[in-house]
């Protein structure tokens, strides 16, 4: 169920609607991994780190776009 890591370049190519959809997808994945880590051993513990950092990247790009739109 592990999602692939998105690079910053790939994230910046996405539209705002796609960003929000990806954010929801990765948040769901992160929640599932966090819950699974609390109850059992993860197959790959790095998946949790990857999901968490990808969520942060998505939120950062959304915030940058919002700030740019507000400044314009």
Biopython code that builds the backbone (N, CA, C, O; Angstrom):
import numpy as np
from Bio.PDB.StructureBuilder import StructureBuilder

atoms = [
    (1, "UNK", "N", (0.825, -1.202, 0.000)),
    (1, "UNK", "CA", (0.000, 0.000, 0.000)),
    (1, "UNK", "C", (0.864, 1.259, 0.000)),
    (1, "UNK", "O", (0.345, 2.375, 0.035)),
    (2, "UNK", "N", (2.152, 1.078, -0.039)),
    (2, "UNK", "CA", (3.054, 2.223, 0.023)),
    (2, "UNK", "C", (2.945, 3.069, -1.244)),
    (2, "UNK", "O", (2.979, 2.554, -2.362)),
    (3, "UNK", "N", (2.816, 4.343, -1.044)),
    (3, "UNK", "CA", (2.789, 5.276, -2.165)),
    (3, "UNK", "C", (4.215, 5.631, -2.545)),
    (3, "UNK", "O", (5.127, 5.550, -1.723)),
    (4, "UNK", "N", (4.396, 6.021, -3.785)),
    (4, "UNK", "CA", (5.731, 6.403, -4.214)),
    (4, "UNK", "C", (6.046, 7.816, -3.741)),
    (4, "UNK", "O", (5.149, 8.636, -3.543)),
    (5, "UNK", "N", (7.312, 8.081, -3.568)),
    (5, "UNK", "CA", (7.761, 9.401, -3.136)),
    (5, "UNK", "C", (7.652, 10.368, -4.312)),
    (5, "UNK", "O", (8.103, 10.073, -5.419)),
    (6, "UNK", "N", (7.058, 11.505, -4.058)),
    (6, "UNK", "CA", (6.974, 12.551, -5.072)),
    (6, "UNK", "C", (8.111, 13.532, -4.861)),
    (6, "UNK", "O", (8.359, 13.966, -3.736)),
    (7, "UNK", "N", (8.797, 13.882, -5.928)),
    (7, "UNK", "CA", (9.840, 14.892, -5.812)),
    (7, "UNK", "C", (9.198, 16.264, -5.845)),
    (7, "UNK", "O", (8.041, 16.412, -6.241)),
    (8, "UNK", "N", (9.942, 17.249, -5.434)),
    (8, "UNK", "CA", (9.431, 18.613, -5.424)),
    (8, "UNK", "C", (9.084, 19.077, -6.834)),
    (8, "UNK", "O", (8.097, 19.789, -7.022)),
    (9, "UNK", "N", (9.875, 18.687, -7.819)),
    (9, "UNK", "CA", (9.599, 19.049, -9.213)),
    (9, "UNK", "C", (8.276, 18.439, -9.672)),
    (9, "UNK", "O", (7.493, 19.094, -10.359)),
    (10, "UNK", "N", (8.032, 17.197, -9.296)),
    (10, "UNK", "CA", (6.772, 16.549, -9.663)),
    (10, "UNK", "C", (5.591, 17.229, -8.983)),
    (10, "UNK", "O", (4.530, 17.386, -9.588)),
    (11, "UNK", "N", (5.768, 17.626, -7.746)),
    (11, "UNK", "CA", (4.695, 18.286, -7.000)),
    (11, "UNK", "C", (4.368, 19.636, -7.622)),
    (11, "UNK", "O", (3.197, 19.995, -7.747)),
    (12, "UNK", "N", (5.383, 20.379, -8.007)),
    (12, "UNK", "CA", (5.152, 21.704, -8.591)),
    (12, "UNK", "C", (4.455, 21.638, -9.938)),
    (12, "UNK", "O", (3.835, 22.619, -10.349)),
    (13, "UNK", "N", (4.536, 20.516, -10.637)),
    (13, "UNK", "CA", (3.865, 20.351, -11.919)),
    (13, "UNK", "C", (2.362, 20.113, -11.766)),
    (13, "UNK", "O", (1.608, 20.278, -12.725)),
    (14, "UNK", "N", (1.924, 19.728, -10.572)),
    (14, "UNK", "CA", (0.518, 19.419, -10.333)),
    (14, "UNK", "C", (-0.316, 20.692, -10.224)),
    (14, "UNK", "O", (0.177, 21.741, -9.810)),
    (15, "UNK", "N", (-1.587, 20.579, -10.601)),
    (15, "UNK", "CA", (-2.513, 21.702, -10.428)),
    (15, "UNK", "C", (-2.949, 21.742, -8.963)),
    (15, "UNK", "O", (-2.672, 20.819, -8.197)),
    (16, "UNK", "N", (-3.628, 22.815, -8.588)),
    (16, "UNK", "CA", (-4.084, 22.950, -7.205)),
    (16, "UNK", "C", (-5.049, 21.827, -6.821)),
    (16, "UNK", "O", (-4.984, 21.298, -5.711)),
    (17, "UNK", "N", (-5.936, 21.472, -7.736)),
    (17, "UNK", "CA", (-6.905, 20.402, -7.462)),
    (17, "UNK", "C", (-6.176, 19.072, -7.270)),
    (17, "UNK", "O", (-6.510, 18.302, -6.369)),
    (18, "UNK", "N", (-5.194, 18.806, -8.109)),
    (18, "UNK", "CA", (-4.413, 17.577, -7.985)),
    (18, "UNK", "C", (-3.610, 17.567, -6.686)),
    (18, "UNK", "O", (-3.456, 16.522, -6.054)),
    (19, "UNK", "N", (-3.102, 18.732, -6.291)),
    (19, "UNK", "CA", (-2.344, 18.831, -5.037)),
    (19, "UNK", "C", (-3.221, 18.464, -3.842)),
    (19, "UNK", "O", (-2.799, 17.721, -2.955)),
    (20, "UNK", "N", (-4.429, 18.985, -3.828)),
    (20, "UNK", "CA", (-5.340, 18.700, -2.719)),
    (20, "UNK", "C", (-5.698, 17.212, -2.695)),
    (20, "UNK", "O", (-5.792, 16.611, -1.625)),
    (21, "UNK", "N", (-5.896, 16.623, -3.873)),
    (21, "UNK", "CA", (-6.207, 15.197, -3.949)),
    (21, "UNK", "C", (-5.022, 14.355, -3.466)),
    (21, "UNK", "O", (-5.205, 13.401, -2.710)),
    (22, "UNK", "N", (-3.819, 14.706, -3.899)),
    (22, "UNK", "CA", (-2.618, 13.980, -3.462)),
    (22, "UNK", "C", (-2.409, 14.140, -1.961)),
    (22, "UNK", "O", (-2.013, 13.195, -1.278)),
    (23, "UNK", "N", (-2.675, 15.340, -1.451)),
    (23, "UNK", "CA", (-2.524, 15.588, -0.025)),
    (23, "UNK", "C", (-3.451, 14.677, 0.772)),
    (23, "UNK", "O", (-3.030, 14.080, 1.763)),
    (24, "UNK", "N", (-4.696, 14.565, 0.351)),
    (24, "UNK", "CA", (-5.647, 13.694, 1.039)),
    (24, "UNK", "C", (-5.189, 12.234, 0.967)),
    (24, "UNK", "O", (-5.303, 11.487, 1.938)),
    (25, "UNK", "N", (-4.680, 11.849, -0.181)),
    (25, "UNK", "CA", (-4.205, 10.482, -0.384)),
    (25, "UNK", "C", (-3.024, 10.157, 0.537)),
    (25, "UNK", "O", (-2.991, 9.099, 1.165)),
    (26, "UNK", "N", (-2.072, 11.063, 0.610)),
    (26, "UNK", "CA", (-0.895, 10.838, 1.443)),
    (26, "UNK", "C", (-1.214, 10.963, 2.934)),
    (26, "UNK", "O", (-0.613, 10.269, 3.753)),
    (27, "UNK", "N", (-2.152, 11.839, 3.290)),
    (27, "UNK", "CA", (-2.576, 11.944, 4.692)),
    (27, "UNK", "C", (-3.221, 10.630, 5.143)),
    (27, "UNK", "O", (-2.975, 10.159, 6.254)),
    (28, "UNK", "N", (-4.038, 10.052, 4.281)),
    (28, "UNK", "CA", (-4.679, 8.779, 4.598)),
    (28, "UNK", "C", (-3.625, 7.683, 4.763)),
    (28, "UNK", "O", (-3.694, 6.879, 5.692)),
    (29, "UNK", "N", (-2.659, 7.660, 3.859)),
    (29, "UNK", "CA", (-1.573, 6.687, 3.931)),
    (29, "UNK", "C", (-0.759, 6.872, 5.217)),
    (29, "UNK", "O", (-0.421, 5.899, 5.891)),
    (30, "UNK", "N", (-0.451, 8.121, 5.545)),
    (30, "UNK", "CA", (0.328, 8.417, 6.751)),
    (30, "UNK", "C", (-0.417, 7.967, 8.007)),
    (30, "UNK", "O", (0.176, 7.391, 8.920)),
    (31, "UNK", "N", (-1.721, 8.236, 8.042)),
    (31, "UNK", "CA", (-2.519, 7.826, 9.192)),
    (31, "UNK", "C", (-2.512, 6.306, 9.337)),
    (31, "UNK", "O", (-2.345, 5.780, 10.437)),
    (32, "UNK", "N", (-2.695, 5.608, 8.220)),
    (32, "UNK", "CA", (-2.694, 4.155, 8.253)),
    (32, "UNK", "C", (-1.363, 3.592, 8.723)),
    (32, "UNK", "O", (-1.325, 2.642, 9.506)),
    (33, "UNK", "N", (-0.280, 4.176, 8.248)),
    (33, "UNK", "CA", (1.045, 3.720, 8.654)),
    (33, "UNK", "C", (1.307, 4.008, 10.128)),
    (33, "UNK", "O", (1.900, 3.185, 10.826)),
    (34, "UNK", "N", (0.871, 5.168, 10.602)),
    (34, "UNK", "CA", (1.049, 5.521, 12.014)),
    (34, "UNK", "C", (0.290, 4.540, 12.900)),
    (34, "UNK", "O", (0.808, 4.063, 13.909)),
    (35, "UNK", "N", (-0.937, 4.252, 12.505)),
    (35, "UNK", "CA", (-1.758, 3.316, 13.270)),
    (35, "UNK", "C", (-1.139, 1.920, 13.245)),
    (35, "UNK", "O", (-1.075, 1.242, 14.271)),
    (36, "UNK", "N", (-0.689, 1.503, 12.076)),
    (36, "UNK", "CA", (-0.086, 0.178, 11.936)),
    (36, "UNK", "C", (1.206, 0.089, 12.752)),
    (36, "UNK", "O", (1.486, -0.948, 13.353)),
    (37, "UNK", "N", (1.993, 1.166, 12.776)),
    (37, "UNK", "CA", (3.245, 1.173, 13.536)),
    (37, "UNK", "C", (2.982, 1.040, 15.034)),
    (37, "UNK", "O", (3.796, 0.473, 15.763)),
    (38, "UNK", "N", (1.850, 1.561, 15.488)),
    (38, "UNK", "CA", (1.521, 1.481, 16.902)),
    (38, "UNK", "C", (1.035, 0.091, 17.301)),
    (38, "UNK", "O", (1.136, -0.291, 18.467)),
    (39, "UNK", "N", (0.509, -0.663, 16.343)),
    (39, "UNK", "CA", (-0.073, -1.954, 16.672)),
    (39, "UNK", "C", (0.764, -3.153, 16.235)),
    (39, "UNK", "O", (0.621, -4.243, 16.789)),
    (40, "UNK", "N", (1.632, -2.962, 15.251)),
    (40, "UNK", "CA", (2.455, -4.069, 14.767)),
    (40, "UNK", "C", (3.724, -3.522, 14.121)),
    (40, "UNK", "O", (3.923, -2.309, 14.053)),
    (41, "UNK", "N", (4.560, -4.404, 13.659)),
    (41, "UNK", "CA", (5.818, -4.013, 13.039)),
    (41, "UNK", "C", (5.568, -3.708, 11.560)),
    (41, "UNK", "O", (4.927, -4.484, 10.852)),
    (42, "UNK", "N", (6.083, -2.573, 11.113)),
    (42, "UNK", "CA", (5.939, -2.195, 9.711)),
    (42, "UNK", "C", (6.899, -3.002, 8.844)),
    (42, "UNK", "O", (8.000, -3.345, 9.273)),
    (43, "UNK", "N", (6.467, -3.301, 7.616)),
    (43, "UNK", "CA", (7.347, -3.989, 6.671)),
    (43, "UNK", "C", (8.554, -3.122, 6.350)),
    (43, "UNK", "O", (9.688, -3.599, 6.314)),
    (44, "UNK", "N", (8.290, -1.837, 6.118)),
    (44, "UNK", "CA", (9.356, -0.887, 5.811)),
    (44, "UNK", "C", (9.098, 0.392, 6.611)),
    (44, "UNK", "O", (8.263, 1.199, 6.204)),
    (45, "UNK", "N", (9.777, 0.598, 7.717)),
    (45, "UNK", "CA", (9.555, 1.783, 8.554)),
    (45, "UNK", "C", (9.820, 3.105, 7.825)),
    (45, "UNK", "O", (9.307, 4.148, 8.231)),
    (46, "UNK", "N", (10.617, 3.064, 6.752)),
    (46, "UNK", "CA", (10.906, 4.289, 6.012)),
    (46, "UNK", "C", (9.676, 4.810, 5.250)),
    (46, "UNK", "O", (9.637, 5.979, 4.866)),
    (47, "UNK", "N", (8.675, 3.948, 5.033)),
    (47, "UNK", "CA", (7.446, 4.389, 4.369)),
    (47, "UNK", "C", (6.754, 5.485, 5.171)),
    (47, "UNK", "O", (6.190, 6.418, 4.600)),
    (48, "UNK", "N", (6.799, 5.367, 6.492)),
    (48, "UNK", "CA", (6.183, 6.378, 7.358)),
    (48, "UNK", "C", (6.899, 7.719, 7.198)),
    (48, "UNK", "O", (6.253, 8.762, 7.096)),
    (49, "UNK", "N", (8.205, 7.691, 7.178)),
    (49, "UNK", "CA", (8.988, 8.910, 7.005)),
    (49, "UNK", "C", (8.730, 9.536, 5.638)),
    (49, "UNK", "O", (8.563, 10.750, 5.525)),
    (50, "UNK", "N", (8.700, 8.702, 4.607)),
    (50, "UNK", "CA", (8.457, 9.182, 3.246)),
    (50, "UNK", "C", (7.079, 9.834, 3.141)),
    (50, "UNK", "O", (6.945, 10.909, 2.556)),
    (51, "UNK", "N", (6.064, 9.193, 3.701)),
    (51, "UNK", "CA", (4.701, 9.739, 3.659)),
    (51, "UNK", "C", (4.633, 11.071, 4.396)),
    (51, "UNK", "O", (4.027, 12.026, 3.911)),
    (52, "UNK", "N", (5.262, 11.132, 5.576)),
    (52, "UNK", "CA", (5.229, 12.359, 6.375)),
    (52, "UNK", "C", (5.915, 13.519, 5.646)),
    (52, "UNK", "O", (5.417, 14.645, 5.648)),
    (53, "UNK", "N", (7.044, 13.236, 5.035)),
    (53, "UNK", "CA", (7.779, 14.297, 4.336)),
    (53, "UNK", "C", (7.074, 14.724, 3.049)),
    (53, "UNK", "O", (7.117, 15.896, 2.677)),
    (54, "UNK", "N", (6.430, 13.785, 2.377)),
    (54, "UNK", "CA", (5.691, 14.135, 1.167)),
    (54, "UNK", "C", (4.494, 15.007, 1.523)),
    (54, "UNK", "O", (4.184, 15.952, 0.798)),
    (55, "UNK", "N", (3.824, 14.708, 2.617)),
    (55, "UNK", "CA", (2.711, 15.550, 3.082)),
    (55, "UNK", "C", (3.226, 16.960, 3.353)),
    (55, "UNK", "O", (2.577, 17.938, 2.983)),
    (56, "UNK", "N", (4.378, 17.072, 3.989)),
    (56, "UNK", "CA", (4.952, 18.388, 4.281)),
    (56, "UNK", "C", (5.285, 19.136, 2.990)),
    (56, "UNK", "O", (5.057, 20.342, 2.903)),
    (57, "UNK", "N", (5.816, 18.444, 1.997)),
    (57, "UNK", "CA", (6.129, 19.078, 0.712)),
    (57, "UNK", "C", (4.860, 19.585, 0.027)),
    (57, "UNK", "O", (4.833, 20.696, -0.503)),
    (58, "UNK", "N", (3.813, 18.761, 0.042)),
    (58, "UNK", "CA", (2.549, 19.158, -0.575)),
    (58, "UNK", "C", (1.970, 20.393, 0.116)),
    (58, "UNK", "O", (1.519, 21.328, -0.546)),
    (59, "UNK", "N", (1.985, 20.388, 1.443)),
    (59, "UNK", "CA", (1.462, 21.537, 2.187)),
    (59, "UNK", "C", (2.293, 22.790, 1.931)),
    (59, "UNK", "O", (1.747, 23.890, 1.852)),
    (60, "UNK", "N", (3.600, 22.634, 1.802)),
    (60, "UNK", "CA", (4.480, 23.775, 1.542)),
    (60, "UNK", "C", (4.167, 24.402, 0.192)),
    (60, "UNK", "O", (4.063, 25.624, 0.088)),
    (61, "UNK", "N", (4.017, 23.585, -0.837)),
    (61, "UNK", "CA", (3.724, 24.100, -2.171)),
    (61, "UNK", "C", (2.358, 24.780, -2.181)),
    (61, "UNK", "O", (2.202, 25.832, -2.800)),
    (62, "UNK", "N", (1.363, 24.198, -1.505)),
    (62, "UNK", "CA", (0.040, 24.830, -1.425)),
    (62, "UNK", "C", (0.124, 26.177, -0.715)),
    (62, "UNK", "O", (-0.513, 27.139, -1.144)),
    (63, "UNK", "N", (0.894, 26.260, 0.354)),
    (63, "UNK", "CA", (1.046, 27.522, 1.091)),
    (63, "UNK", "C", (1.770, 28.563, 0.247)),
    (63, "UNK", "O", (1.414, 29.741, 0.274)),
    (64, "UNK", "N", (2.784, 28.137, -0.503)),
    (64, "UNK", "CA", (3.502, 29.068, -1.372)),
    (64, "UNK", "C", (2.582, 29.627, -2.452)),
    (64, "UNK", "O", (2.625, 30.819, -2.759)),
    (65, "UNK", "N", (1.757, 28.769, -3.021)),
    (65, "UNK", "CA", (0.820, 29.223, -4.056)),
    (65, "UNK", "C", (-0.223, 30.167, -3.475)),
    (65, "UNK", "O", (-0.606, 31.143, -4.120)),
    (66, "UNK", "N", (-0.685, 29.881, -2.259)),
    (66, "UNK", "CA", (-1.656, 30.760, -1.619)),
    (66, "UNK", "C", (-1.048, 32.125, -1.322)),
    (66, "UNK", "O", (-1.705, 33.151, -1.501)),
    (67, "UNK", "N", (0.196, 32.142, -0.871)),
    (67, "UNK", "CA", (0.868, 33.402, -0.576)),
    (67, "UNK", "C", (1.104, 34.201, -1.854)),
    (67, "UNK", "O", (0.963, 35.424, -1.866)),
    (68, "UNK", "N", (1.459, 33.512, -2.912)),
    (68, "UNK", "CA", (1.691, 34.178, -4.195)),
    (68, "UNK", "C", (0.390, 34.770, -4.732)),
    (68, "UNK", "O", (0.382, 35.879, -5.266)),
    (69, "UNK", "N", (-0.708, 34.028, -4.592)),
    (69, "UNK", "CA", (-2.008, 34.516, -5.058)),
    (69, "UNK", "C", (-2.468, 35.706, -4.222)),
    (69, "UNK", "O", (-3.081, 36.638, -4.742)),
    (70, "UNK", "N", (-2.174, 35.671, -2.938)),
    (70, "UNK", "CA", (-2.556, 36.773, -2.051)),
    (70, "UNK", "C", (-1.755, 38.037, -2.358)),
    (70, "UNK", "O", (-2.274, 39.149, -2.260)),
    (71, "UNK", "N", (-0.490, 37.856, -2.727)),
    (71, "UNK", "CA", (0.367, 38.998, -3.024)),
    (71, "UNK", "C", (0.005, 39.654, -4.369)),
    (71, "UNK", "O", (0.248, 40.843, -4.574)),
    (72, "UNK", "N", (-0.562, 38.883, -5.253)),
    (72, "UNK", "CA", (-0.893, 39.406, -6.589)),
    (72, "UNK", "C", (-2.127, 40.263, -6.582)),
    (72, "UNK", "O", (-2.531, 40.773, -7.627)),
]
sb = StructureBuilder()
sb.init_structure("model")
sb.init_model(0)
sb.init_chain("A")
sb.init_seg("    ")
for serial, (resi, resn, name, xyz) in enumerate(atoms, 1):
    if name == "N":
        sb.init_residue(resn, " ", resi, " ")
    sb.init_atom(name, np.array(xyz, "f"), 0.0, 1.0, " ", f" {name:<3s}", serial, name[0])
structure = sb.get_structure()
